[in-house]
Amino acid sequence: MKAAHLELLPPAHVPLDEGDMPFFANVIQEFAKADWSPHQLEIAALLARSLHDFSVEQMMMRDEGAVIQGDKGVVPNPRKAVMGMHAQTIMNFRRTLALHAAAGGEKQHIAKRIDIAKSVQAHEIQGQEPYNEELISRA
């Protein structure tokens, strides 16, 4: 719980654009801050990039339409295949991070652990001491 007050940032070697950052923030909220390893933060940053890329492609396809006029008439928008590749990448990263209901045990146990960790984080943000000084070593 000591890490609950830390700000989690994407690794410097996996730089994110401004548009990627809201996705990164949402991804890292899936688990308590103390649960993230450096490698998981790398995967989370790559997932954030993929989510943003998917969103950009989706918005462009909305403007262009699902079908477009090609040399041989109306054809499916090739952007749809690109979005499919992004969707597959997103699912693979989510599986790698175990961001699904079956990961880490029963749903109710996961939810309880996340609630406890978020409570500790909330106390840290408000400047309160969330743990007993006599029970947890600071060294």
Secondary structure, DSSP 8 states (H G I E B T S, - for coil): -GGGG------TTS---TTTHHHHHHHHTTS-GGG--HHHHHHHHHHHHHHHHHHHHHHHHHHH-SEEEETTEEEE-THHHHHHHHHHHHHHHHHHTT-STTTTS-HHHHHHHHHHHHHHHHHHHTT---S-TTTS---
